[in-house]
Amino acid sequence: MLDHFDRPVLTLFGRRDENMGNDLIQSLMRDRVPGAVGQPHHSYEDAGHFVQEDKGEDVARRVNSFITANP
């Protein structure tokens, strides 16, 4: 279903997330979703599933930049 999603997509993953923090899931999202191509994705080495709680200020900065770059 997301294989055809062409709107901009940004992924911000916590590497300590036991469900979503592995490289396979991140690369699938980044490589298979057309809207993810060329976006400034990021992985936080010291964050868990709720990256907004662990890295709130940086997540907000990255999301704001993403929104500004993709009107």
Gaussian input, Z-matrix of N, CA and C with variables (Angstrom, degrees):
# hf/3-21g

backbone

0 1
 N
 C     1     B1
 C     2     B2     1     A1
 N     3     B3     2     A2     1     D1
 C     4     B4     3     A3     2     D2
 C     5     B5     4     A4     3     D3
 N     6     B6     5     A5     4     D4
 C     7     B7     6     A6     5     D5
 C     8     B8     7     A7     6     D6
 N     9     B9     8     A8     7     D7
 C    10    B10     9     A9     8     D8
 C    11    B11    10    A10     9     D9
 N    12    B12    11    A11    10    D10
 C    13    B13    12    A12    11    D11
 C    14    B14    13    A13    12    D12
 N    15    B15    14    A14    13    D13
 C    16    B16    15    A15    14    D14
 C    17    B17    16    A16    15    D15
 N    18    B18    17    A17    16    D16
 C    19    B19    18    A18    17    D17
 C    20    B20    19    A19    18    D18
 N    21    B21    20    A20    19    D19
 C    22    B22    21    A21    20    D20
 C    23    B23    22    A22    21    D21
 N    24    B24    23    A23    22    D22
 C    25    B25    24    A24    23    D23
 C    26    B26    25    A25    24    D24
 N    27    B27    26    A26    25    D25
 C    28    B28    27    A27    26    D26
 C    29    B29    28    A28    27    D27
 N    30    B30    29    A29    28    D28
 C    31    B31    30    A30    29    D29
 C    32    B32    31    A31    30    D30
 N    33    B33    32    A32    31    D31
 C    34    B34    33    A33    32    D32
 C    35    B35    34    A34    33    D33
 N    36    B36    35    A35    34    D34
 C    37    B37    36    A36    35    D35
 C    38    B38    37    A37    36    D36
 N    39    B39    38    A38    37    D37
 C    40    B40    39    A39    38    D38
 C    41    B41    40    A40    39    D39
 N    42    B42    41    A41    40    D40
 C    43    B43    42    A42    41    D41
 C    44    B44    43    A43    42    D42
 N    45    B45    44    A44    43    D43
 C    46    B46    45    A45    44    D44
 C    47    B47    46    A46    45    D45
 N    48    B48    47    A47    46    D46
 C    49    B49    48    A48    47    D47
 C    50    B50    49    A49    48    D48
 N    51    B51    50    A50    49    D49
 C    52    B52    51    A51    50    D50
 C    53    B53    52    A52    51    D51
 N    54    B54    53    A53    52    D52
 C    55    B55    54    A54    53    D53
 C    56    B56    55    A55    54    D54
 N    57    B57    56    A56    55    D55
 C    58    B58    57    A57    56    D56
 C    59    B59    58    A58    57    D57
 N    60    B60    59    A59    58    D58
 C    61    B61    60    A60    59    D59
 C    62    B62    61    A61    60    D60
 N    63    B63    62    A62    61    D61
 C    64    B64    63    A63    62    D62
 C    65    B65    64    A64    63    D63
 N    66    B66    65    A65    64    D64
 C    67    B67    66    A66    65    D65
 C    68    B68    67    A67    66    D66
 N    69    B69    68    A68    67    D67
 C    70    B70    69    A69    68    D68
 C    71    B71    70    A70    69    D69
 N    72    B72    71    A71    70    D70
 C    73    B73    72    A72    71    D71
 C    74    B74    73    A73    72    D72
 N    75    B75    74    A74    73    D73
 C    76    B76    75    A75    74    D74
 C    77    B77    76    A76    75    D75
 N    78    B78    77    A77    76    D76
 C    79    B79    78    A78    77    D77
 C    80    B80    79    A79    78    D78
 N    81    B81    80    A80    79    D79
 C    82    B82    81    A81    80    D80
 C    83    B83    82    A82    81    D81
 N    84    B84    83    A83    82    D82
 C    85    B85    84    A84    83    D83
 C    86    B86    85    A85    84    D84
 N    87    B87    86    A86    85    D85
 C    88    B88    87    A87    86    D86
 C    89    B89    88    A88    87    D87
 N    90    B90    89    A89    88    D88
 C    91    B91    90    A90    89    D89
 C    92    B92    91    A91    90    D90
 N    93    B93    92    A92    91    D91
 C    94    B94    93    A93    92    D92
 C    95    B95    94    A94    93    D93
 N    96    B96    95    A95    94    D94
 C    97    B97    96    A96    95    D95
 C    98    B98    97    A97    96    D96
 N    99    B99    98    A98    97    D97
 C   100   B100    99    A99    98    D98
 C   101   B101   100   A100    99    D99
 N   102   B102   101   A101   100   D100
 C   103   B103   102   A102   101   D101
 C   104   B104   103   A103   102   D102
 N   105   B105   104   A104   103   D103
 C   106   B106   105   A105   104   D104
 C   107   B107   106   A106   105   D105
 N   108   B108   107   A107   106   D106
 C   109   B109   108   A108   107   D107
 C   110   B110   109   A109   108   D108
 N   111   B111   110   A110   109   D109
 C   112   B112   111   A111   110   D110
 C   113   B113   112   A112   111   D111
 N   114   B114   113   A113   112   D112
 C   115   B115   114   A114   113   D113
 C   116   B116   115   A115   114   D114
 N   117   B117   116   A116   115   D115
 C   118   B118   117   A117   116   D116
 C   119   B119   118   A118   117   D117
 N   120   B120   119   A119   118   D118
 C   121   B121   120   A120   119   D119
 C   122   B122   121   A121   120   D120
 N   123   B123   122   A122   121   D121
 C   124   B124   123   A123   122   D122
 C   125   B125   124   A124   123   D123
 N   126   B126   125   A125   124   D124
 C   127   B127   126   A126   125   D125
 C   128   B128   127   A127   126   D126
 N   129   B129   128   A128   127   D127
 C   130   B130   129   A129   128   D128
 C   131   B131   130   A130   129   D129
 N   132   B132   131   A131   130   D130
 C   133   B133   132   A132   131   D131
 C   134   B134   133   A133   132   D132
 N   135   B135   134   A134   133   D133
 C   136   B136   135   A135   134   D134
 C   137   B137   136   A136   135   D135
 N   138   B138   137   A137   136   D136
 C   139   B139   138   A138   137   D137
 C   140   B140   139   A139   138   D138
 N   141   B141   140   A140   139   D139
 C   142   B142   141   A141   140   D140
 C   143   B143   142   A142   141   D141
 N   144   B144   143   A143   142   D142
 C   145   B145   144   A144   143   D143
 C   146   B146   145   A145   144   D144
 N   147   B147   146   A146   145   D145
 C   148   B148   147   A147   146   D146
 C   149   B149   148   A148   147   D147
 N   150   B150   149   A149   148   D148
 C   151   B151   150   A150   149   D149
 C   152   B152   151   A151   150   D150
 N   153   B153   152   A152   151   D151
 C   154   B154   153   A153   152   D152
 C   155   B155   154   A154   153   D153
 N   156   B156   155   A155   154   D154
 C   157   B157   156   A156   155   D155
 C   158   B158   157   A157   156   D156
 N   159   B159   158   A158   157   D157
 C   160   B160   159   A159   158   D158
 C   161   B161   160   A160   159   D159
 N   162   B162   161   A161   160   D160
 C   163   B163   162   A162   161   D161
 C   164   B164   163   A163   162   D162
 N   165   B165   164   A164   163   D163
 C   166   B166   165   A165   164   D164
 C   167   B167   166   A166   165   D165
 N   168   B168   167   A167   166   D166
 C   169   B169   168   A168   167   D167
 C   170   B170   169   A169   168   D168
 N   171   B171   170   A170   169   D169
 C   172   B172   171   A171   170   D170
 C   173   B173   172   A172   171   D171
 N   174   B174   173   A173   172   D172
 C   175   B175   174   A174   173   D173
 C   176   B176   175   A175   174   D174
 N   177   B177   176   A176   175   D175
 C   178   B178   177   A177   176   D176
 C   179   B179   178   A178   177   D177
 N   180   B180   179   A179   178   D178
 C   181   B181   180   A180   179   D179
 C   182   B182   181   A181   180   D180
 N   183   B183   182   A182   181   D181
 C   184   B184   183   A183   182   D182
 C   185   B185   184   A184   183   D183
 N   186   B186   185   A185   184   D184
 C   187   B187   186   A186   185   D185
 C   188   B188   187   A187   186   D186
 N   189   B189   188   A188   187   D187
 C   190   B190   189   A189   188   D188
 C   191   B191   190   A190   189   D189
 N   192   B192   191   A191   190   D190
 C   193   B193   192   A192   191   D191
 C   194   B194   193   A193   192   D192
 N   195   B195   194   A194   193   D193
 C   196   B196   195   A195   194   D194
 C   197   B197   196   A196   195   D195
 N   198   B198   197   A197   196   D196
 C   199   B199   198   A198   197   D197
 C   200   B200   199   A199   198   D198
 N   201   B201   200   A200   199   D199
 C   202   B202   201   A201   200   D200
 C   203   B203   202   A202   201   D201
 N   204   B204   203   A203   202   D202
 C   205   B205   204   A204   203   D203
 C   206   B206   205   A205   204   D204
 N   207   B207   206   A206   205   D205
 C   208   B208   207   A207   206   D206
 C   209   B209   208   A208   207   D207
 N   210   B210   209   A209   208   D208
 C   211   B211   210   A210   209   D209
 C   212   B212   211   A211   210   D210

   B1=1.4444
   B2=1.5292
   B3=1.3112
   B4=1.4629
   B5=1.5199
   B6=1.3228
   B7=1.4660
   B8=1.5288
   B9=1.3321
   B10=1.4572
   B11=1.5309
   B12=1.3090
   B13=1.4662
   B14=1.5246
   B15=1.3332
   B16=1.4560
   B17=1.5278
   B18=1.3005
   B19=1.4726
   B20=1.5314
   B21=1.3205
   B22=1.4637
   B23=1.5328
   B24=1.3234
   B25=1.4649
   B26=1.5223
   B27=1.3134
   B28=1.4649
   B29=1.5164
   B30=1.3314
   B31=1.4579
   B32=1.5233
   B33=1.3140
   B34=1.4614
   B35=1.5230
   B36=1.3152
   B37=1.4540
   B38=1.5210
   B39=1.3284
   B40=1.4573
   B41=1.5210
   B42=1.3021
   B43=1.4603
   B44=1.5285
   B45=1.3290
   B46=1.4641
   B47=1.5340
   B48=1.3199
   B49=1.4547
   B50=1.5278
   B51=1.3045
   B52=1.4633
   B53=1.5257
   B54=1.3321
   B55=1.4558
   B56=1.5231
   B57=1.3017
   B58=1.4686
   B59=1.5221
   B60=1.3012
   B61=1.4547
   B62=1.5078
   B63=1.3201
   B64=1.4585
   B65=1.5240
   B66=1.3091
   B67=1.4630
   B68=1.5216
   B69=1.3258
   B70=1.4556
   B71=1.5271
   B72=1.3096
   B73=1.4616
   B74=1.5259
   B75=1.3119
   B76=1.4608
   B77=1.5223
   B78=1.3073
   B79=1.4661
   B80=1.5304
   B81=1.3172
   B82=1.4645
   B83=1.5257
   B84=1.3093
   B85=1.4681
   B86=1.5252
   B87=1.3001
   B88=1.4584
   B89=1.5246
   B90=1.3147
   B91=1.4631
   B92=1.5259
   B93=1.3128
   B94=1.4750
   B95=1.5203
   B96=1.3088
   B97=1.4634
   B98=1.5324
   B99=1.3281
   B100=1.4650
   B101=1.5293
   B102=1.3128
   B103=1.4595
   B104=1.5203
   B105=1.3138
   B106=1.4626
   B107=1.5251
   B108=1.3214
   B109=1.4680
   B110=1.5252
   B111=1.3185
   B112=1.4563
   B113=1.5163
   B114=1.3099
   B115=1.4711
   B116=1.5372
   B117=1.3367
   B118=1.4653
   B119=1.5351
   B120=1.3170
   B121=1.4639
   B122=1.5306
   B123=1.3386
   B124=1.4669
   B125=1.5296
   B126=1.3239
   B127=1.4708
   B128=1.5203
   B129=1.3181
   B130=1.4647
   B131=1.5178
   B132=1.3101
   B133=1.4627
   B134=1.5238
   B135=1.3192
   B136=1.4720
   B137=1.5308
   B138=1.3299
   B139=1.4677
   B140=1.5206
   B141=1.3330
   B142=1.4529
   B143=1.5189
   B144=1.3267
   B145=1.4615
   B146=1.5304
   B147=1.3044
   B148=1.4646
   B149=1.5233
   B150=1.3346
   B151=1.4608
   B152=1.5235
   B153=1.3241
   B154=1.4604
   B155=1.5265
   B156=1.3180
   B157=1.4632
   B158=1.5204
   B159=1.3239
   B160=1.4604
   B161=1.5246
   B162=1.3161
   B163=1.4663
   B164=1.5231
   B165=1.3160
   B166=1.4598
   B167=1.5084
   B168=1.3231
   B169=1.4646
   B170=1.5199
   B171=1.3233
   B172=1.4623
   B173=1.5278
   B174=1.3237
   B175=1.4690
   B176=1.5287
   B177=1.3147
   B178=1.4662
   B179=1.5244
   B180=1.3135
   B181=1.4593
   B182=1.5280
   B183=1.3370
   B184=1.4665
   B185=1.5360
   B186=1.3192
   B187=1.4626
   B188=1.5332
   B189=1.3184
   B190=1.4677
   B191=1.5240
   B192=1.3220
   B193=1.4670
   B194=1.5217
   B195=1.3229
   B196=1.4625
   B197=1.5298
   B198=1.3345
   B199=1.4646
   B200=1.5196
   B201=1.3157
   B202=1.4471
   B203=1.5352
   B204=1.3307
   B205=1.4625
   B206=1.5265
   B207=1.3204
   B208=1.4686
   B209=1.5244
   B210=1.3437
   B211=1.4804
   B212=1.5236
   A1=111.16
   A2=117.51
   A3=119.89
   A4=112.42
   A5=117.10
   A6=120.98
   A7=112.09
   A8=117.13
   A9=121.43
   A10=112.25
   A11=117.40
   A12=121.24
   A13=108.76
   A14=116.51
   A15=119.32
   A16=114.57
   A17=117.35
   A18=119.66
   A19=108.35
   A20=117.73
   A21=120.18
   A22=112.61
   A23=114.84
   A24=122.57
   A25=108.68
   A26=116.12
   A27=122.24
   A28=108.26
   A29=117.47
   A30=120.34
   A31=109.62
   A32=115.48
   A33=123.84
   A34=106.12
   A35=116.41
   A36=121.64
   A37=111.72
   A38=115.47
   A39=121.72
   A40=108.48
   A41=118.13
   A42=121.74
   A43=112.34
   A44=117.81
   A45=120.72
   A46=112.00
   A47=117.57
   A48=122.03
   A49=108.29
   A50=117.27
   A51=121.26
   A52=112.50
   A53=118.43
   A54=121.33
   A55=113.27
   A56=117.63
   A57=121.05
   A58=113.20
   A59=118.93
   A60=120.78
   A61=116.20
   A62=118.20
   A63=116.55
   A64=110.94
   A65=115.57
   A66=121.19
   A67=112.94
   A68=118.92
   A69=121.24
   A70=111.52
   A71=117.46
   A72=120.66
   A73=110.40
   A74=116.73
   A75=119.77
   A76=111.48
   A77=117.02
   A78=119.26
   A79=111.00
   A80=118.38
   A81=120.33
   A82=110.72
   A83=116.18
   A84=120.02
   A85=110.37
   A86=116.68
   A87=121.06
   A88=112.78
   A89=117.15
   A90=121.18
   A91=113.98
   A92=117.83
   A93=120.08
   A94=113.98
   A95=117.75
   A96=120.50
   A97=107.60
   A98=117.74
   A99=120.13
   A100=114.40
   A101=118.18
   A102=120.84
   A103=114.23
   A104=117.37
   A105=121.24
   A106=113.00
   A107=116.25
   A108=120.69
   A109=110.65
   A110=115.26
   A111=120.94
   A112=115.71
   A113=117.85
   A114=120.65
   A115=110.04
   A116=117.00
   A117=121.02
   A118=112.82
   A119=116.72
   A120=121.76
   A121=110.45
   A122=114.78
   A123=118.29
   A124=110.45
   A125=115.15
   A126=122.46
   A127=108.15
   A128=115.77
   A129=121.83
   A130=108.57
   A131=116.83
   A132=121.50
   A133=112.19
   A134=117.25
   A135=121.16
   A136=113.05
   A137=117.18
   A138=120.82
   A139=109.73
   A140=115.22
   A141=121.32
   A142=111.33
   A143=116.31
   A144=121.94
   A145=112.31
   A146=116.80
   A147=120.96
   A148=109.48
   A149=115.61
   A150=120.05
   A151=111.85
   A152=117.15
   A153=120.17
   A154=111.44
   A155=117.73
   A156=120.62
   A157=110.99
   A158=116.60
   A159=120.63
   A160=113.07
   A161=116.98
   A162=121.92
   A163=111.19
   A164=116.48
   A165=122.56
   A166=116.45
   A167=117.78
   A168=120.13
   A169=111.38
   A170=116.90
   A171=119.61
   A172=110.85
   A173=117.13
   A174=120.72
   A175=109.47
   A176=117.56
   A177=121.22
   A178=110.76
   A179=117.78
   A180=121.53
   A181=110.77
   A182=116.35
   A183=120.71
   A184=111.32
   A185=117.25
   A186=120.51
   A187=110.23
   A188=117.44
   A189=120.14
   A190=111.33
   A191=117.27
   A192=121.00
   A193=110.96
   A194=116.25
   A195=121.54
   A196=111.01
   A197=116.83
   A198=121.10
   A199=110.64
   A200=116.87
   A201=120.89
   A202=111.85
   A203=116.34
   A204=121.01
   A205=113.21
   A206=117.38
   A207=121.96
   A208=110.90
   A209=116.47
   A210=119.14
   A211=112.79
   D1=-45.46
   D2=178.57
   D3=-76.34
   D4=-8.77
   D5=178.41
   D6=-61.57
   D7=-16.64
   D8=-178.46
   D9=-116.04
   D10=5.99
   D11=-177.71
   D12=-78.72
   D13=109.41
   D14=-173.58
   D15=-105.97
   D16=7.36
   D17=174.08
   D18=-79.13
   D19=156.14
   D20=-176.91
   D21=-58.02
   D22=137.19
   D23=-179.66
   D24=-132.10
   D25=132.45
   D26=176.45
   D27=-120.95
   D28=131.77
   D29=175.56
   D30=-111.25
   D31=133.99
   D32=175.66
   D33=-131.83
   D34=105.56
   D35=-174.84
   D36=-111.02
   D37=146.56
   D38=170.82
   D39=-95.16
   D40=126.08
   D41=-177.29
   D42=-68.66
   D43=-19.20
   D44=177.54
   D45=-88.06
   D46=2.58
   D47=177.46
   D48=-73.86
   D49=116.16
   D50=-175.89
   D51=-70.16
   D52=-20.37
   D53=-178.85
   D54=-97.16
   D55=-40.54
   D56=-172.66
   D57=-118.97
   D58=-0.13
   D59=-171.55
   D60=-87.50
   D61=7.76
   D62=-179.73
   D63=-92.52
   D64=159.26
   D65=-174.88
   D66=-64.40
   D67=-31.87
   D68=-178.13
   D69=-62.95
   D70=-48.99
   D71=-178.77
   D72=-64.61
   D73=-42.70
   D74=178.80
   D75=-62.35
   D76=-45.15
   D77=-178.44
   D78=-67.97
   D79=-34.80
   D80=176.17
   D81=-61.26
   D82=-45.72
   D83=179.27
   D84=-62.57
   D85=-46.00
   D86=-174.97
   D87=-72.52
   D88=-33.02
   D89=-174.95
   D90=-92.45
   D91=-27.53
   D92=-173.27
   D93=-101.46
   D94=-15.93
   D95=178.94
   D96=-96.17
   D97=112.75
   D98=-176.11
   D99=-52.92
   D100=-37.54
   D101=-178.78
   D102=-71.36
   D103=-9.33
   D104=179.92
   D105=-87.78
   D106=-15.86
   D107=-176.67
   D108=-63.32
   D109=128.85
   D110=176.11
   D111=79.91
   D112=4.40
   D113=-179.93
   D114=-86.85
   D115=156.52
   D116=-176.90
   D117=-83.89
   D118=67.45
   D119=-179.59
   D120=-64.04
   D121=158.85
   D122=-179.27
   D123=-150.59
   D124=146.57
   D125=172.74
   D126=-119.97
   D127=133.80
   D128=178.55
   D129=-100.07
   D130=117.52
   D131=-178.47
   D132=-61.40
   D133=-35.44
   D134=-172.78
   D135=-111.06
   D136=32.48
   D137=178.42
   D138=-124.14
   D139=154.10
   D140=178.69
   D141=-102.30
   D142=-151.02
   D143=-176.02
   D144=-62.79
   D145=-40.05
   D146=-178.09
   D147=-95.34
   D148=75.78
   D149=-176.66
   D150=-60.09
   D151=-28.75
   D152=179.32
   D153=-65.33
   D154=-25.56
   D155=176.83
   D156=-84.67
   D157=-38.41
   D158=-177.34
   D159=-80.00
   D160=-32.59
   D161=-174.55
   D162=-136.52
   D163=42.66
   D164=-171.76
   D165=-51.30
   D166=-48.56
   D167=-177.19
   D168=-65.38
   D169=-41.47
   D170=-179.63
   D171=-70.29
   D172=-39.76
   D173=176.57
   D174=-59.84
   D175=-46.04
   D176=179.78
   D177=-60.58
   D178=-43.44
   D179=179.15
   D180=-61.64
   D181=-45.66
   D182=-178.81
   D183=-66.82
   D184=-40.34
   D185=179.25
   D186=-67.04
   D187=-42.64
   D188=177.47
   D189=-60.69
   D190=-43.13
   D191=177.62
   D192=-63.38
   D193=-40.93
   D194=179.01
   D195=-62.06
   D196=-44.71
   D197=179.58
   D198=-64.28
   D199=-42.76
   D200=179.50
   D201=-63.26
   D202=-38.21
   D203=-178.43
   D204=-78.31
   D205=-15.86
   D206=-176.32
   D207=-129.72
   D208=68.13
   D209=-176.23
   D210=-65.89

